Amino acid sequence: MNTTRQKRPDRVIDNSKKIILDLCGGTGSWSKPYKDAGYDVRNITLPEYDVRNWRNIPEVMGASGEVYGILAAPPCQMFSDARTHAKLPRDLEAGMEIVKACLEVIWYWQYRIVSDQQKYSPLKFWALENPWYGRLKWFIGNPNFVFDPWEFEDLYKKKTALWGYFKHPVKTVFEKNGKLKKFDRLLVQELRDLKSKIWSEDFVNTKTRQTIRAITPQGFAYQFFKANQ
């Protein structure tokens, strides 16, 4: 009698039906680990999409399936304390238009319970990102999670806040490295060579600087993905 235990085949996980909405996702840096893992990632961002028109965007309405998770990174220009050389006055109401649109998308999918007694969230997770040093918390309260990129092995400082319903990513660094760089110097030295139309534009262009500055650090993005699959 052969008593050799047969090794079970590795289970293949099909993530292709798990829809991730990346609202105001820009370059898609935050959702990249999900895309790499085979999720159906839909980057709802300008210029192709305006999240304020979300009801008219089939990719948001989940035409081919149910939304699994939502990431949202509404522009921070009207909220951030770093707004020191703006040509236009701060307009919090205009800034909140996009925040409200992101929240409406989240609420739309959270409403979709299948029974009165359902105890689990229709969304596996949702998270909304903005600078910690800003005014968004005046409107939606204190954040669920706060981090600096250096805490996830990206060697720069940019204190960031997350609001939402998600599992906290595990921080991997607990003491500041003496080699931490100022963000602008990091951009010049380490980001200008990336193969992207956005990054290849002149760095001194203000709009380009803001776009690059908004890129989600990949150390954090990967740890967020690990905690929320």
Residue pairs with C-beta under 8 A, 6 or more apart in sequence:
14 38
15 34
15 37
15 38
15 39
15 40
16 38
16 39
16 40
17 40
17 65
18 39
18 40
18 68
18 69
19 39
19 40
19 41
19 42
19 62
19 64
19 65
19 66
19 67
19 68
20 31
20 34
20 35
20 39
20 40
20 41
20 42
20 67
20 68
20 69
20 70
20 71
21 42
21 44
21 59
21 60
21 67
21 69
21 70
21 71
21 105
22 28
22 30
22 31
22 41
22 42
22 43
22 44
22 45
22 71
23 44
23 45
23 51
23 70
23 71
23 72
23 73
23 74
23 101
23 102
23 105
24 44
24 45
24 46
24 51
24 72
24 73
24 74
24 75
24 98
24 102
25 31
25 43
25 44
25 45
25 71
25 73
26 45
26 73
26 211
26 214
26 215
27 196
27 198
27 211
27 215
28 35
28 41
28 43
28 45
29 215
29 216
29 217
29 218
29 221
30 71
30 73
30 129
30 216
30 221
30 224
31 39
31 41
31 43
31 71
31 221
32 218
32 221
33 221
33 222
33 224
33 225
34 41
34 69
34 225
35 41
37 225
37 229
39 68
40 64
40 65
42 59
42 60
44 51
44 54
44 57
44 59
44 60
45 51
49 57
49 59
51 60
51 74
51 98
51 101
51 102
51 105
52 97
52 98
52 101
54 60
54 61
54 101
54 104
54 105
54 108
55 61
60 105
62 109
66 109
66 112
66 122
67 109
67 123
68 123
68 124
69 123
69 124
69 125
69 126
69 228
70 105
70 106
70 109
70 123
70 125
70 126
70 127
71 126
71 127
71 129
72 102
72 103
72 105
72 106
72 126
72 127
72 128
72 129
73 128
73 129
73 130
73 214
73 216
74 95
74 98
74 99
74 102
74 128
74 130
75 95
75 98
75 214
76 130
76 131
76 134
76 136
76 214
77 83
77 86
77 95
77 210
78 90
78 91
78 92
78 94
78 95
78 135
79 92
79 95
79 130
79 131
79 134
79 135
79 136
80 130
80 131
80 133
80 134
81 131
81 133
81 134
81 135
82 131
82 133
83 90
92 135
92 138
92 139
95 136
96 139
99 128
99 136
99 139
99 140
102 128
103 128
103 140
106 123
106 126
106 128
109 122
109 123
110 121
110 122
110 123
110 126
111 122
112 122
113 122
121 165
123 165
124 228
125 164
125 165
125 166
125 167
125 228
126 164
126 165
126 166
127 144
127 162
127 163
127 164
127 165
127 166
127 224
127 228
128 140
128 162
128 163
128 164
129 160
129 161
129 162
129 216
130 136
130 160
130 161
130 163
131 158
131 159
131 160
131 161
132 143
132 146
132 159
132 160
132 161
133 159
134 161
136 161
137 143
137 161
140 163
141 163
143 161
143 162
143 163
144 162
144 163
144 164
144 166
144 168
145 161
145 162
145 166
145 168
145 169
146 159
146 160
146 161
146 162
147 159
147 160
147 162
147 169
147 171
147 220
148 157
148 158
148 159
148 160
149 155
149 156
149 157
149 158
149 160
149 217
149 219
149 220
150 156
150 157
150 173
150 176
150 177
150 180
151 171
151 172
151 173
151 174
151 220
152 169
152 171
152 172
152 173
152 217
152 219
152 220
152 222
152 223
153 172
153 173
153 219
154 217
154 218
154 219
154 220
155 177
155 179
155 180
155 181
155 186
156 180
156 181
156 182
156 183
156 186
156 217
157 180
157 182
157 183
158 183
158 213
158 217
160 220
166 224
166 227
166 228
167 227
167 228
168 227
169 220
169 223
169 224
169 226
169 227
169 228
170 223
170 226
170 227
171 223
172 219
172 223
181 189
183 213
184 209
187 203
187 209
187 212
187 213
188 203
191 199
191 212
191 215
192 199
192 200
192 203
193 199
198 208
198 211
198 212
199 212
201 208
202 208
203 209
203 212
